[in-house]
Amino acid sequence: MTGGIVLLLLTVGMALILFTSRRAQKLAKLQLDFVASVSHELLTPLAAIYCTGQNVMDGLVQTRTDSMAHGSIITSQARQLTDLVKQILLFASTQNGTNRYALRPLEVSGILQTVRNNVAVLVEGTGFNIEQQVQAGLPFVMGDLSALSHCLQNLISNAVKYSGRNRWIGISASVHAAKNRHKEVRISVQDHGSGINSSELPHIFEPFYRSPKVVDAQIHGTGLGLAVAKRIAEAMGGRLSVTSKLGVGSTFTLHLPVTLRSDAEMALVVPNSI
């Protein structure tokens, strides 16, 4: 009897060791892939900046038009580098819990306006058309404006990246019943891109994860955008969900709980224009 129990414990112990080992190997591979992706993401804009600077140094920039063109290249590539570094730093802060959020009542329209302003350059530069539908009279939500904006910006950037030739993105916001008779505001970002395979949906919010199809297509990315968006949503007391169909497109939805305070009280705390 005792021997059987010992054998059972040894078997369970070995199974746990094998499981932990395989999980560690998977994580190590994902991290190596992440390092490779980030290195590529850094080298591309750095090479563009270097070549542009070399042209200036060689005296190839002689007219105002040339100067503006080269300045535009340097600015856009520097912005890409800045966004990448910010994304990595934000992921690190959400990973170790050092990020501190200033939660306050927010109007959904104010959040969306901030997001639209922040992604204007990205959207205009790629020729996308954003169609927005916001339900009238939406209740306030509690959150950090900068963090929620970053969450939604990641979803829009994701839509831009995977929309292929389709240049349409839909943003919608509405209120719905949630669990325990509470209400929630749902902000959705929809695209008509390639869609996501159902087998990959459980993994897309995992840090460093990138679909093999995406890697083969050499689509730039680090595998952090959706992971950061998910952590921000959860830090605000909400969550992210996704529906997708291959060849049709994807819809990512940010679910935010409605604050329990009345709209009249909210108006005393937060101005109408954010």
Secondary structure, DSSP 8 states (H G I E B T S, - for coil): -HHHHHHHHHHHHHHHHHHHHHHHHHHHHHHHHHHHHHHHHHHHHHHHHHHHHHHHHTT---SHHHHHHHHHHHHHHHHHHHHHHHHHHHHHHHHHT------EEE-HHHHHHHHHHHTHHHHHHHT-EEEEEE-TT---EEE-HHHHHHHHHHHHHHHHHH-TT--EEEEEEEEEE-GGG-EEEEEEEEE-SS---TTTGGGTTSTT---HHHHHTT----S-HHHHHHHHHHHTT-EEEEEEETTTEEEEEEEEEB-SS-HHHHHHHS-S--
